[in-house]
Amino acid sequence: MAARSKEVTISILSFLILALLGLGLGFFYRLSPSLDRRPMHTDEAILGMKLADYWETGHFTYDPKDYHGPALHQVAIAWGKIAAWGDPATWTESDLRFVAVLCGLGVMLSVFLFADVLGRLGSAMAMLMTAVSPMMVYYSRYFIMEMQLTLLIALTLGCFWRFSQGGTRLWLVLGGMALGFAHATKETFILNVAAALAGWIVARVIVGDFQPRKSNSLSLSSSSKKQRVGAPWAWVLVPAILVSVASYSGGFHDWHAVKDSALTYANYLVRSEGSGHEKPWHYYLTLLFWRKDGLVWSEAMICVLGLLGMIYSLVGEHKNTARQAFLVFLSVYTLVLFGIYSVLSYKTPWCILSVQHSLTLLAGVGAWWLWTMFTGSIGQLVYKVAIGVGIYFLCGQSKFAIEEYRADQRNPYVYSHTTTDLLRLVGEVKKIAAEKGESFSAQVINRDSGWPLPWYWRTLPKVGYQMDVTSSGTTAPVLIVDADLLPVLKTQLGEQAASYTESGPYGLRPGLYLSLLVQKEKVAEPQPVAPVIQPGADLSQGLAPMPIPAPSPIPGDMPAPGTISTAPTLTPNLPVLPGLPGTSAPIPAAPAMRLPDQSPPPQPAQP
């Protein structure tokens, strides 16, 4: 069908209805069901423990090899102060994940920064598709850096666009601050910068200037004075550098972390080769378009409409050249960023979120352009039914992704995730700890130090973690061990193995299982009583029993029977993320978290 000759839009009432529908669905899928139903992923647990250390010590230890910058933790602490989280021992999974929810809602609202370039229908459709995108929904309930990074990149691009449309230099300052905080969130922001530069160059060559008029002010008020070409970048780079340095240095105190934030790219160049996360080049293509594993998982509606938006940016009729320039920029930015991530061997599903977001903005434009092609009541009805079915299909996927398939490997957004079965083990050990009281101690023997168990058992004062079977800690009354290490452990225990009751296996991650060994309670055997012969006693009347002397106390430097000789401590190294070889750099010891009514336990090193 031919497109209508004049620009078609929707009424303000229709726009408000669609926007409110998007906001309602966005809130619903990001908050329902309860955020704590899905077990903690290893990444979430590690970040949660690092956040607790930051909360209690006021110092963030930046690891240039892994775990990324401090920005997510700083946002979480700021929100935690507002929400009055209190002692880290009382934190829940919902507390942490609500930070990601806020970022996800922010991504939805950032669409308004592009309202004039997307149009009413395009803005409403982009918000609606962002609200129900299963990928956006799933990772908006995930305490990792990606959703915050996506929000900050969206704010950066939105601020630059607003400035180009006659906004004051304040938009440049805000965009620079968002860009600097994106660097402090995750080092991979540099890929977004590279893609944005490519998009800007191509748009300038194909279309020309982004500005709707020749003059544009760098002052806080409108002015027609011409500025140097390089002047706008100063208003971006200075606040970007200041915000990044302030974040990494903890308020200009730790300059070593600032240096590491620049040198870390040598490490990331090596990691880009895969580091255990190698995937084929088409991994992200199938993730977005089509995955079938029990269910059909697809965001093809967003992808197809996004491609239509790209085509419109080149061949559509544009009365506003600035609008066309931005759409060309956004198209090239999306394609280049997608190409970079596809070429890199290192791939995890959440890395592509920024691409998916910019593609959704273009999908809003594509939805509007498609609407202009459907004339007449029948055509409009067909369009509404097709869009409605597509939105309904995305809603269904979001529901399955966060409920029935929340930790199921058949869900393409679930990646090396903790199984729901592990919560059974968590509850069992907590029950044993309550029954044994002060005599409780446990040792976890797992190649990844049992993550995310350190998060779940952070309030238990005597739980140790080691990566292989050694003599240290193998006499603890409670042992949690890799199922494939169980025979080695039993050999190490020798005859003592018979004193343990074994249960399990309990799923840790797909293909990894744990066994639980609990030492049996020892029943005291009656001791023979020696007779006492009193002087002058009549032996024919029987003998009086000899009193049993009280046992001598155990010396303070000798372990009590049935306990480990040294208090178990957490492994001194943060375990590597699933699939990563080697170990990470050690971090300073952090105070053990405990409930207020507990006596101070031994100080373990942070996992």
Helices and strands as residue ranges (DSSP letters): H 12-31, H 42-57, H 71-83, G 88-90, H 93-109, G 110-114, H 115-132, H 134-139, H 146-164, H 169-185, H 189-206, H 231-248, H 255-263, H 265-271, H 283-289, E 291-292, E 296-297, H 300-315, H 321-343, G 349-352, H 353-373, H 376-402, H 422-436, G 437-439, E 442-445, H 453-456, E 463-466, E 478-482, G 483-485, H 486-493, G 494-499, E 500-509, E 512-519, E 531-532, G 539-541, E 544-545
